[in-house]
């Protein structure tokens, strides 16, 4: 790649279940970004309940491969995953580093009360409507590790 040439941009959506990550990611998708999503991939495979660890690993490998293909084509990609844990964010930064791509983390900062209020709106009718119980939402919120600016480029979006 020639210096000054355009490079793919990658955004890692970050937040617990129900925070509003997909809403933000879909906006980028409408602007021309490629959206990669575990939920969409699972749904496309006919998986509509919590998958086994083996299935998650298989889907993760497939999504990483697709991400790298898009990056090689200089496509902008939004990873609509969750990135709940710092180690996950670091893993993707390391994956992208050899391609001279520094991903931006978009942390959708949402209160637990707001997340819990959204739980009833999820009915499992599609990949972006994955059912979420109040109990699960509270558990996800409790284990979520918010990103910090020392991790790299960070945008915090209050929802």
CNS distance restraints for C-alpha pairs under 8 A (distance, minus, plus):
assign (resid   1 and name CA) (resid   5 and name CA) 6.67 0.50 0.50
assign (resid   6 and name CA) (resid  74 and name CA) 7.26 0.50 0.50
assign (resid   7 and name CA) (resid  71 and name CA) 7.79 0.50 0.50
assign (resid   7 and name CA) (resid  74 and name CA) 5.49 0.50 0.50
assign (resid   7 and name CA) (resid 100 and name CA) 7.99 0.50 0.50
assign (resid   7 and name CA) (resid 101 and name CA) 7.23 0.50 0.50
assign (resid   8 and name CA) (resid  70 and name CA) 7.94 0.50 0.50
assign (resid   8 and name CA) (resid  71 and name CA) 5.41 0.50 0.50
assign (resid   8 and name CA) (resid  72 and name CA) 7.82 0.50 0.50
assign (resid   8 and name CA) (resid  73 and name CA) 7.73 0.50 0.50
assign (resid   8 and name CA) (resid  74 and name CA) 4.24 0.50 0.50
assign (resid   8 and name CA) (resid  75 and name CA) 5.17 0.50 0.50
assign (resid   8 and name CA) (resid  76 and name CA) 4.92 0.50 0.50
assign (resid   8 and name CA) (resid  77 and name CA) 7.47 0.50 0.50
assign (resid   8 and name CA) (resid 101 and name CA) 6.93 0.50 0.50
assign (resid   9 and name CA) (resid  71 and name CA) 7.82 0.50 0.50
assign (resid   9 and name CA) (resid  74 and name CA) 7.79 0.50 0.50
assign (resid   9 and name CA) (resid  75 and name CA) 7.24 0.50 0.50
assign (resid   9 and name CA) (resid  76 and name CA) 4.66 0.50 0.50
assign (resid   9 and name CA) (resid  77 and name CA) 6.31 0.50 0.50
assign (resid   9 and name CA) (resid 101 and name CA) 6.86 0.50 0.50
assign (resid   9 and name CA) (resid 102 and name CA) 7.72 0.50 0.50
assign (resid   9 and name CA) (resid 103 and name CA) 6.69 0.50 0.50
assign (resid  10 and name CA) (resid  76 and name CA) 5.83 0.50 0.50
assign (resid  10 and name CA) (resid  77 and name CA) 4.83 0.50 0.50
assign (resid  10 and name CA) (resid  78 and name CA) 5.70 0.50 0.50
assign (resid  10 and name CA) (resid  79 and name CA) 7.35 0.50 0.50
assign (resid  10 and name CA) (resid 101 and name CA) 7.36 0.50 0.50
assign (resid  10 and name CA) (resid 102 and name CA) 7.35 0.50 0.50
assign (resid  10 and name CA) (resid 103 and name CA) 4.75 0.50 0.50
assign (resid  10 and name CA) (resid 104 and name CA) 6.33 0.50 0.50
assign (resid  11 and name CA) (resid  77 and name CA) 6.42 0.50 0.50
assign (resid  11 and name CA) (resid  78 and name CA) 4.69 0.50 0.50
assign (resid  11 and name CA) (resid  79 and name CA) 6.03 0.50 0.50
assign (resid  11 and name CA) (resid 103 and name CA) 5.49 0.50 0.50
assign (resid  11 and name CA) (resid 104 and name CA) 4.83 0.50 0.50
assign (resid  11 and name CA) (resid 105 and name CA) 5.71 0.50 0.50
assign (resid  11 and name CA) (resid 106 and name CA) 6.66 0.50 0.50
assign (resid  12 and name CA) (resid  78 and name CA) 6.11 0.50 0.50
assign (resid  12 and name CA) (resid  79 and name CA) 4.91 0.50 0.50
assign (resid  12 and name CA) (resid  80 and name CA) 6.75 0.50 0.50
assign (resid  12 and name CA) (resid  81 and name CA) 7.36 0.50 0.50
assign (resid  12 and name CA) (resid  82 and name CA) 7.79 0.50 0.50
assign (resid  12 and name CA) (resid  83 and name CA) 7.24 0.50 0.50
assign (resid  12 and name CA) (resid  89 and name CA) 7.77 0.50 0.50
assign (resid  12 and name CA) (resid 103 and name CA) 6.69 0.50 0.50
assign (resid  12 and name CA) (resid 104 and name CA) 6.15 0.50 0.50
assign (resid  12 and name CA) (resid 105 and name CA) 4.75 0.50 0.50
assign (resid  12 and name CA) (resid 106 and name CA) 6.07 0.50 0.50
assign (resid  13 and name CA) (resid  21 and name CA) 5.94 0.50 0.50
assign (resid  13 and name CA) (resid  25 and name CA) 7.27 0.50 0.50
assign (resid  13 and name CA) (resid  78 and name CA) 7.15 0.50 0.50
assign (resid  13 and name CA) (resid  79 and name CA) 5.94 0.50 0.50
assign (resid  13 and name CA) (resid  80 and name CA) 5.32 0.50 0.50
assign (resid  13 and name CA) (resid  81 and name CA) 6.24 0.50 0.50
assign (resid  13 and name CA) (resid  82 and name CA) 5.75 0.50 0.50
assign (resid  13 and name CA) (resid  83 and name CA) 6.85 0.50 0.50
assign (resid  13 and name CA) (resid 105 and name CA) 6.10 0.50 0.50
assign (resid  13 and name CA) (resid 106 and name CA) 5.04 0.50 0.50
assign (resid  13 and name CA) (resid 107 and name CA) 6.25 0.50 0.50
assign (resid  13 and name CA) (resid 108 and name CA) 7.38 0.50 0.50
assign (resid  14 and name CA) (resid  21 and name CA) 6.92 0.50 0.50
assign (resid  14 and name CA) (resid  81 and name CA) 7.22 0.50 0.50
assign (resid  14 and name CA) (resid  82 and name CA) 4.59 0.50 0.50
assign (resid  14 and name CA) (resid  83 and name CA) 5.02 0.50 0.50
assign (resid  14 and name CA) (resid  84 and name CA) 6.43 0.50 0.50
assign (resid  14 and name CA) (resid 105 and name CA) 6.60 0.50 0.50
assign (resid  14 and name CA) (resid 106 and name CA) 5.77 0.50 0.50
assign (resid  14 and name CA) (resid 107 and name CA) 4.58 0.50 0.50
assign (resid  14 and name CA) (resid 108 and name CA) 6.13 0.50 0.50
assign (resid  14 and name CA) (resid 146 and name CA) 7.92 0.50 0.50
assign (resid  14 and name CA) (resid 147 and name CA) 7.86 0.50 0.50
assign (resid  15 and name CA) (resid  19 and name CA) 5.92 0.50 0.50
assign (resid  15 and name CA) (resid  20 and name CA) 7.98 0.50 0.50
assign (resid  15 and name CA) (resid  21 and name CA) 6.76 0.50 0.50
assign (resid  15 and name CA) (resid  82 and name CA) 5.29 0.50 0.50
assign (resid  15 and name CA) (resid  83 and name CA) 6.81 0.50 0.50
assign (resid  15 and name CA) (resid  84 and name CA) 6.14 0.50 0.50
assign (resid  15 and name CA) (resid 107 and name CA) 5.79 0.50 0.50
assign (resid  15 and name CA) (resid 108 and name CA) 5.41 0.50 0.50
assign (resid  15 and name CA) (resid 109 and name CA) 6.69 0.50 0.50
assign (resid  15 and name CA) (resid 110 and name CA) 7.94 0.50 0.50
assign (resid  15 and name CA) (resid 144 and name CA) 7.19 0.50 0.50
assign (resid  15 and name CA) (resid 146 and name CA) 7.37 0.50 0.50
assign (resid  16 and name CA) (resid  82 and name CA) 6.29 0.50 0.50
assign (resid  16 and name CA) (resid  84 and name CA) 6.38 0.50 0.50
assign (resid  16 and name CA) (resid 137 and name CA) 7.66 0.50 0.50
assign (resid  16 and name CA) (resid 140 and name CA) 5.73 0.50 0.50
assign (resid  16 and name CA) (resid 141 and name CA) 5.51 0.50 0.50
assign (resid  16 and name CA) (resid 144 and name CA) 6.09 0.50 0.50
assign (resid  17 and name CA) (resid  82 and name CA) 7.35 0.50 0.50
assign (resid  17 and name CA) (resid 115 and name CA) 7.67 0.50 0.50
assign (resid  17 and name CA) (resid 132 and name CA) 7.72 0.50 0.50
assign (resid  17 and name CA) (resid 137 and name CA) 6.18 0.50 0.50
assign (resid  17 and name CA) (resid 140 and name CA) 6.45 0.50 0.50
assign (resid  17 and name CA) (resid 141 and name CA) 7.48 0.50 0.50
assign (resid  18 and name CA) (resid 115 and name CA) 5.14 0.50 0.50
assign (resid  18 and name CA) (resid 116 and name CA) 7.76 0.50 0.50
assign (resid  18 and name CA) (resid 118 and name CA) 6.64 0.50 0.50
assign (resid  18 and name CA) (resid 119 and name CA) 7.09 0.50 0.50
assign (resid  18 and name CA) (resid 132 and name CA) 7.84 0.50 0.50
assign (resid  18 and name CA) (resid 137 and name CA) 7.14 0.50 0.50
assign (resid  19 and name CA) (resid 108 and name CA) 6.15 0.50 0.50
assign (resid  19 and name CA) (resid 109 and name CA) 6.91 0.50 0.50
assign (resid  19 and name CA) (resid 110 and name CA) 5.34 0.50 0.50
assign (resid  19 and name CA) (resid 111 and name CA) 7.95 0.50 0.50
assign (resid  19 and name CA) (resid 114 and name CA) 7.92 0.50 0.50
assign (resid  19 and name CA) (resid 115 and name CA) 5.82 0.50 0.50
assign (resid  19 and name CA) (resid 159 and name CA) 7.32 0.50 0.50
assign (resid  20 and name CA) (resid  24 and name CA) 6.58 0.50 0.50
assign (resid  20 and name CA) (resid 108 and name CA) 6.56 0.50 0.50
assign (resid  20 and name CA) (resid 110 and name CA) 7.78 0.50 0.50
assign (resid  20 and name CA) (resid 159 and name CA) 7.12 0.50 0.50
assign (resid  21 and name CA) (resid  25 and name CA) 6.08 0.50 0.50
assign (resid  21 and name CA) (resid  80 and name CA) 6.68 0.50 0.50
assign (resid  21 and name CA) (resid  82 and name CA) 7.43 0.50 0.50
assign (resid  21 and name CA) (resid 108 and name CA) 6.17 0.50 0.50
assign (resid  22 and name CA) (resid  26 and name CA) 5.86 0.50 0.50
assign (resid  22 and name CA) (resid  80 and name CA) 6.17 0.50 0.50
assign (resid  22 and name CA) (resid 128 and name CA) 7.21 0.50 0.50
assign (resid  23 and name CA) (resid  27 and name CA) 6.50 0.50 0.50
assign (resid  24 and name CA) (resid  28 and name CA) 6.71 0.50 0.50
assign (resid  25 and name CA) (resid  29 and name CA) 6.22 0.50 0.50
assign (resid  25 and name CA) (resid  35 and name CA) 6.83 0.50 0.50
assign (resid  25 and name CA) (resid  78 and name CA) 6.30 0.50 0.50
assign (resid  25 and name CA) (resid  79 and name CA) 7.77 0.50 0.50
assign (resid  25 and name CA) (resid  80 and name CA) 6.17 0.50 0.50
assign (resid  26 and name CA) (resid  30 and name CA) 6.17 0.50 0.50
assign (resid  26 and name CA) (resid  35 and name CA) 7.34 0.50 0.50
assign (resid  27 and name CA) (resid  31 and name CA) 6.49 0.50 0.50
assign (resid  28 and name CA) (resid  32 and name CA) 6.60 0.50 0.50
assign (resid  28 and name CA) (resid  33 and name CA) 5.53 0.50 0.50
assign (resid  28 and name CA) (resid  35 and name CA) 7.90 0.50 0.50
assign (resid  28 and name CA) (resid  78 and name CA) 7.26 0.50 0.50
assign (resid  29 and name CA) (resid  33 and name CA) 4.49 0.50 0.50
assign (resid  29 and name CA) (resid  34 and name CA) 5.80 0.50 0.50
assign (resid  29 and name CA) (resid  35 and name CA) 5.86 0.50 0.50
assign (resid  29 and name CA) (resid  78 and name CA) 7.65 0.50 0.50
assign (resid  32 and name CA) (resid  76 and name CA) 7.81 0.50 0.50
assign (resid  33 and name CA) (resid  75 and name CA) 7.15 0.50 0.50
assign (resid  33 and name CA) (resid  76 and name CA) 5.05 0.50 0.50
assign (resid  33 and name CA) (resid  77 and name CA) 5.37 0.50 0.50
assign (resid  33 and name CA) (resid  78 and name CA) 6.51 0.50 0.50
assign (resid  34 and name CA) (resid  75 and name CA) 7.09 0.50 0.50
assign (resid  34 and name CA) (resid  76 and name CA) 6.16 0.50 0.50
assign (resid  34 and name CA) (resid  77 and name CA) 4.67 0.50 0.50
assign (resid  34 and name CA) (resid  78 and name CA) 6.12 0.50 0.50
assign (resid  35 and name CA) (resid  77 and name CA) 5.85 0.50 0.50
assign (resid  35 and name CA) (resid  78 and name CA) 4.88 0.50 0.50
assign (resid  35 and name CA) (resid  79 and name CA) 6.06 0.50 0.50
assign (resid  35 and name CA) (resid  80 and name CA) 6.58 0.50 0.50
assign (resid  36 and name CA) (resid  40 and name CA) 7.76 0.50 0.50
assign (resid  36 and name CA) (resid  63 and name CA) 7.03 0.50 0.50
assign (resid  36 and name CA) (resid  67 and name CA) 7.75 0.50 0.50
assign (resid  36 and name CA) (resid  77 and name CA) 7.24 0.50 0.50
assign (resid  36 and name CA) (resid  78 and name CA) 6.34 0.50 0.50
assign (resid  36 and name CA) (resid  79 and name CA) 5.12 0.50 0.50
assign (resid  36 and name CA) (resid  80 and name CA) 5.87 0.50 0.50
assign (resid  36 and name CA) (resid  81 and name CA) 7.79 0.50 0.50
assign (resid  37 and name CA) (resid  41 and name CA) 6.20 0.50 0.50
assign (resid  37 and name CA) (resid  79 and name CA) 6.34 0.50 0.50
assign (resid  37 and name CA) (resid  80 and name CA) 4.88 0.50 0.50
assign (resid  37 and name CA) (resid  81 and name CA) 5.76 0.50 0.50
assign (resid  38 and name CA) (resid  42 and name CA) 6.01 0.50 0.50
assign (resid  38 and name CA) (resid  59 and name CA) 7.10 0.50 0.50
assign (resid  38 and name CA) (resid  60 and name CA) 7.60 0.50 0.50
assign (resid  38 and name CA) (resid  63 and name CA) 7.88 0.50 0.50
assign (resid  38 and name CA) (resid  80 and name CA) 7.41 0.50 0.50
assign (resid  38 and name CA) (resid  81 and name CA) 6.13 0.50 0.50
assign (resid  39 and name CA) (resid  43 and name CA) 6.01 0.50 0.50
assign (resid  39 and name CA) (resid 127 and name CA) 5.20 0.50 0.50
assign (resid  39 and name CA) (resid 128 and name CA) 6.76 0.50 0.50
assign (resid  39 and name CA) (resid 130 and name CA) 7.37 0.50 0.50
assign (resid  40 and name CA) (resid  44 and name CA) 6.03 0.50 0.50
assign (resid  40 and name CA) (resid 127 and name CA) 4.87 0.50 0.50
assign (resid  40 and name CA) (resid 128 and name CA) 7.04 0.50 0.50
assign (resid  41 and name CA) (resid  45 and name CA) 6.37 0.50 0.50
assign (resid  41 and name CA) (resid  59 and name CA) 7.17 0.50 0.50
assign (resid  42 and name CA) (resid  46 and name CA) 6.47 0.50 0.50
assign (resid  42 and name CA) (resid  47 and name CA) 5.08 0.50 0.50
assign (resid  42 and name CA) (resid  48 and name CA) 6.98 0.50 0.50
assign (resid  42 and name CA) (resid  59 and name CA) 7.51 0.50 0.50
assign (resid  42 and name CA) (resid 127 and name CA) 7.70 0.50 0.50
assign (resid  43 and name CA) (resid  47 and name CA) 5.13 0.50 0.50
assign (resid  43 and name CA) (resid  48 and name CA) 5.81 0.50 0.50
assign (resid  43 and name CA) (resid 126 and name CA) 7.25 0.50 0.50
assign (resid  43 and name CA) (resid 127 and name CA) 5.45 0.50 0.50
assign (resid  47 and name CA) (resid  51 and name CA) 7.07 0.50 0.50
assign (resid  48 and name CA) (resid 124 and name CA) 7.59 0.50 0.50
assign (resid  48 and name CA) (resid 127 and name CA) 7.93 0.50 0.50
assign (resid  48 and name CA) (resid 130 and name CA) 7.76 0.50 0.50
assign (resid  51 and name CA) (resid  55 and name CA) 6.03 0.50 0.50
assign (resid  51 and name CA) (resid  56 and name CA) 6.47 0.50 0.50
assign (resid  52 and name CA) (resid  56 and name CA) 6.34 0.50 0.50
assign (resid  53 and name CA) (resid  57 and name CA) 6.13 0.50 0.50
assign (resid  54 and name CA) (resid  58 and name CA) 6.22 0.50 0.50
assign (resid  55 and name CA) (resid  59 and name CA) 6.12 0.50 0.50
assign (resid  56 and name CA) (resid  60 and name CA) 6.00 0.50 0.50
assign (resid  57 and name CA) (resid  61 and name CA) 6.19 0.50 0.50
assign (resid  58 and name CA) (resid  62 and name CA) 6.30 0.50 0.50
assign (resid  59 and name CA) (resid  63 and name CA) 6.08 0.50 0.50
assign (resid  60 and name CA) (resid  64 and name CA) 6.12 0.50 0.50
assign (resid  61 and name CA) (resid  65 and name CA) 6.25 0.50 0.50
assign (resid  62 and name CA) (resid  66 and name CA) 6.27 0.50 0.50
assign (resid  63 and name CA) (resid  67 and name CA) 5.99 0.50 0.50
assign (resid  64 and name CA) (resid  68 and name CA) 6.25 0.50 0.50
assign (resid  65 and name CA) (resid  69 and name CA) 6.34 0.50 0.50
assign (resid  66 and name CA) (resid  70 and name CA) 6.23 0.50 0.50
assign (resid  67 and name CA) (resid  71 and name CA) 6.14 0.50 0.50
assign (resid  67 and name CA) (resid  77 and name CA) 7.29 0.50 0.50
assign (resid  68 and name CA) (resid  72 and name CA) 6.06 0.50 0.50
assign (resid  68 and name CA) (resid  96 and name CA) 7.76 0.50 0.50
assign (resid  69 and name CA) (resid  73 and name CA) 6.35 0.50 0.50
assign (resid  70 and name CA) (resid  74 and name CA) 6.24 0.50 0.50
assign (resid  70 and name CA) (resid  75 and name CA) 5.12 0.50 0.50
assign (resid  70 and name CA) (resid  76 and name CA) 7.42 0.50 0.50
assign (resid  70 and name CA) (resid  77 and name CA) 7.24 0.50 0.50
assign (resid  71 and name CA) (resid  75 and name CA) 5.58 0.50 0.50
assign (resid  71 and name CA) (resid  76 and name CA) 7.16 0.50 0.50
assign (resid  71 and name CA) (resid  77 and name CA) 7.64 0.50 0.50
assign (resid  71 and name CA) (resid  99 and name CA) 7.70 0.50 0.50
assign (resid  72 and name CA) (resid  99 and name CA) 7.85 0.50 0.50
assign (resid  83 and name CA) (resid  88 and name CA) 5.81 0.50 0.50
assign (resid  83 and name CA) (resid  89 and name CA) 5.91 0.50 0.50
assign (resid  84 and name CA) (resid  88 and name CA) 7.34 0.50 0.50
assign (resid  84 and name CA) (resid 143 and name CA) 7.65 0.50 0.50
assign (resid  84 and name CA) (resid 144 and name CA) 4.93 0.50 0.50
assign (resid  84 and name CA) (resid 145 and name CA) 5.70 0.50 0.50
assign (resid  84 and name CA) (resid 146 and name CA) 7.31 0.50 0.50
assign (resid  85 and name CA) (resid  89 and name CA) 6.79 0.50 0.50
assign (resid  85 and name CA) (resid 144 and name CA) 6.39 0.50 0.50
assign (resid  85 and name CA) (resid 145 and name CA) 5.22 0.50 0.50
assign (resid  85 and name CA) (resid 146 and name CA) 7.69 0.50 0.50
assign (resid  86 and name CA) (resid  90 and name CA) 6.16 0.50 0.50
assign (resid  86 and name CA) (resid 145 and name CA) 6.50 0.50 0.50
assign (resid  86 and name CA) (resid 146 and name CA) 7.85 0.50 0.50
assign (resid  86 and name CA) (resid 147 and name CA) 6.74 0.50 0.50
assign (resid  87 and name CA) (resid  91 and name CA) 6.06 0.50 0.50
assign (resid  88 and name CA) (resid  92 and name CA) 6.52 0.50 0.50
assign (resid  89 and name CA) (resid  93 and name CA) 6.29 0.50 0.50
assign (resid  90 and name CA) (resid  94 and name CA) 6.13 0.50 0.50
assign (resid  90 and name CA) (resid 151 and name CA) 7.88 0.50 0.50
assign (resid  91 and name CA) (resid  95 and name CA) 6.22 0.50 0.50
assign (resid  92 and name CA) (resid  96 and name CA) 6.17 0.50 0.50
assign (resid  93 and name CA) (resid  97 and name CA) 5.96 0.50 0.50
assign (resid  93 and name CA) (resid 102 and name CA) 6.62 0.50 0.50
assign (resid  93 and name CA) (resid 103 and name CA) 6.55 0.50 0.50
assign (resid  94 and name CA) (resid  98 and name CA) 7.57 0.50 0.50
assign (resid  96 and name CA) (resid 100 and name CA) 6.72 0.50 0.50
assign (resid  96 and name CA) (resid 101 and name CA) 5.40 0.50 0.50
assign (resid  96 and name CA) (resid 102 and name CA) 6.79 0.50 0.50
assign (resid  96 and name CA) (resid 103 and name CA) 7.63 0.50 0.50
assign (resid  97 and name CA) (resid 101 and name CA) 5.61 0.50 0.50
assign (resid  97 and name CA) (resid 102 and name CA) 6.52 0.50 0.50
assign (resid 102 and name CA) (resid 152 and name CA) 7.87 0.50 0.50
assign (resid 102 and name CA) (resid 153 and name CA) 7.89 0.50 0.50
assign (resid 103 and name CA) (resid 152 and name CA) 7.88 0.50 0.50
assign (resid 103 and name CA) (resid 153 and name CA) 7.12 0.50 0.50
assign (resid 104 and name CA) (resid 152 and name CA) 7.03 0.50 0.50
assign (resid 104 and name CA) (resid 153 and name CA) 4.82 0.50 0.50
assign (resid 104 and name CA) (resid 154 and name CA) 5.71 0.50 0.50
assign (resid 104 and name CA) (resid 155 and name CA) 7.46 0.50 0.50
assign (resid 105 and name CA) (resid 147 and name CA) 7.81 0.50 0.50
assign (resid 105 and name CA) (resid 152 and name CA) 7.64 0.50 0.50
assign (resid 105 and name CA) (resid 153 and name CA) 6.19 0.50 0.50
assign (resid 105 and name CA) (resid 154 and name CA) 4.81 0.50 0.50
assign (resid 105 and name CA) (resid 155 and name CA) 6.27 0.50 0.50
assign (resid 106 and name CA) (resid 154 and name CA) 5.91 0.50 0.50
assign (resid 106 and name CA) (resid 155 and name CA) 4.81 0.50 0.50
assign (resid 106 and name CA) (resid 156 and name CA) 5.86 0.50 0.50
assign (resid 106 and name CA) (resid 157 and name CA) 7.01 0.50 0.50
assign (resid 107 and name CA) (resid 146 and name CA) 7.46 0.50 0.50
assign (resid 107 and name CA) (resid 147 and name CA) 7.05 0.50 0.50
assign (resid 107 and name CA) (resid 154 and name CA) 7.27 0.50 0.50
assign (resid 107 and name CA) (resid 155 and name CA) 6.16 0.50 0.50
assign (resid 107 and name CA) (resid 156 and name CA) 4.78 0.50 0.50
assign (resid 107 and name CA) (resid 157 and name CA) 6.05 0.50 0.50
assign (resid 108 and name CA) (resid 156 and name CA) 6.07 0.50 0.50
assign (resid 108 and name CA) (resid 157 and name CA) 4.85 0.50 0.50
assign (resid 108 and name CA) (resid 158 and name CA) 6.02 0.50 0.50
assign (resid 108 and name CA) (resid 159 and name CA) 6.60 0.50 0.50
assign (resid 109 and name CA) (resid 156 and name CA) 6.52 0.50 0.50
assign (resid 109 and name CA) (resid 157 and name CA) 5.82 0.50 0.50
assign (resid 109 and name CA) (resid 158 and name CA) 4.87 0.50 0.50
assign (resid 109 and name CA) (resid 159 and name CA) 6.11 0.50 0.50
assign (resid 110 and name CA) (resid 114 and name CA) 6.55 0.50 0.50
assign (resid 110 and name CA) (resid 115 and name CA) 6.79 0.50 0.50
assign (resid 110 and name CA) (resid 158 and name CA) 6.08 0.50 0.50
assign (resid 110 and name CA) (resid 159 and name CA) 5.09 0.50 0.50
assign (resid 111 and name CA) (resid 115 and name CA) 6.36 0.50 0.50
assign (resid 111 and name CA) (resid 159 and name CA) 7.87 0.50 0.50
assign (resid 112 and name CA) (resid 116 and name CA) 6.04 0.50 0.50
assign (resid 112 and name CA) (resid 138 and name CA) 7.15 0.50 0.50
assign (resid 112 and name CA) (resid 141 and name CA) 6.84 0.50 0.50
assign (resid 113 and name CA) (resid 117 and name CA) 6.17 0.50 0.50
assign (resid 114 and name CA) (resid 118 and name CA) 6.49 0.50 0.50
assign (resid 115 and name CA) (resid 119 and name CA) 6.67 0.50 0.50
assign (resid 115 and name CA) (resid 137 and name CA) 7.04 0.50 0.50
assign (resid 116 and name CA) (resid 134 and name CA) 5.75 0.50 0.50
assign (resid 116 and name CA) (resid 137 and name CA) 6.54 0.50 0.50
assign (resid 116 and name CA) (resid 138 and name CA) 7.53 0.50 0.50
assign (resid 118 and name CA) (resid 122 and name CA) 7.37 0.50 0.50
assign (resid 119 and name CA) (resid 131 and name CA) 7.68 0.50 0.50
assign (resid 119 and name CA) (resid 132 and name CA) 5.72 0.50 0.50
assign (resid 119 and name CA) (resid 133 and name CA) 6.10 0.50 0.50
assign (resid 119 and name CA) (resid 134 and name CA) 6.11 0.50 0.50
assign (resid 119 and name CA) (resid 137 and name CA) 7.60 0.50 0.50
assign (resid 120 and name CA) (resid 133 and name CA) 7.89 0.50 0.50
assign (resid 122 and name CA) (resid 129 and name CA) 5.21 0.50 0.50
assign (resid 122 and name CA) (resid 130 and name CA) 6.26 0.50 0.50
assign (resid 122 and name CA) (resid 131 and name CA) 5.05 0.50 0.50
assign (resid 122 and name CA) (resid 132 and name CA) 6.51 0.50 0.50
assign (resid 123 and name CA) (resid 129 and name CA) 6.11 0.50 0.50
assign (resid 123 and name CA) (resid 130 and name CA) 6.88 0.50 0.50
assign (resid 123 and name CA) (resid 131 and name CA) 5.45 0.50 0.50
assign (resid 124 and name CA) (resid 129 and name CA) 5.04 0.50 0.50
assign (resid 124 and name CA) (resid 130 and name CA) 4.83 0.50 0.50
assign (resid 124 and name CA) (resid 131 and name CA) 4.98 0.50 0.50
assign (resid 125 and name CA) (resid 129 and name CA) 5.90 0.50 0.50
assign (resid 125 and name CA) (resid 130 and name CA) 7.51 0.50 0.50
assign (resid 126 and name CA) (resid 130 and name CA) 6.76 0.50 0.50
assign (resid 132 and name CA) (resid 136 and name CA) 6.31 0.50 0.50
assign (resid 132 and name CA) (resid 137 and name CA) 6.49 0.50 0.50
assign (resid 133 and name CA) (resid 137 and name CA) 6.13 0.50 0.50
assign (resid 134 and name CA) (resid 138 and name CA) 6.21 0.50 0.50
assign (resid 135 and name CA) (resid 139 and name CA) 6.26 0.50 0.50
assign (resid 136 and name CA) (resid 140 and name CA) 6.02 0.50 0.50
assign (resid 137 and name CA) (resid 141 and name CA) 6.10 0.50 0.50
assign (resid 138 and name CA) (resid 142 and name CA) 6.17 0.50 0.50
assign (resid 139 and name CA) (resid 143 and name CA) 6.48 0.50 0.50
assign (resid 140 and name CA) (resid 144 and name CA) 6.10 0.50 0.50
assign (resid 147 and name CA) (resid 151 and name CA) 6.97 0.50 0.50
assign (resid 147 and name CA) (resid 154 and name CA) 7.80 0.50 0.50
assign (resid 148 and name CA) (resid 152 and name CA) 7.91 0.50 0.50
assign (resid 148 and name CA) (resid 154 and name CA) 7.43 0.50 0.50
assign (resid 149 and name CA) (resid 153 and name CA) 6.66 0.50 0.50
assign (resid 149 and name CA) (resid 154 and name CA) 5.93 0.50 0.50
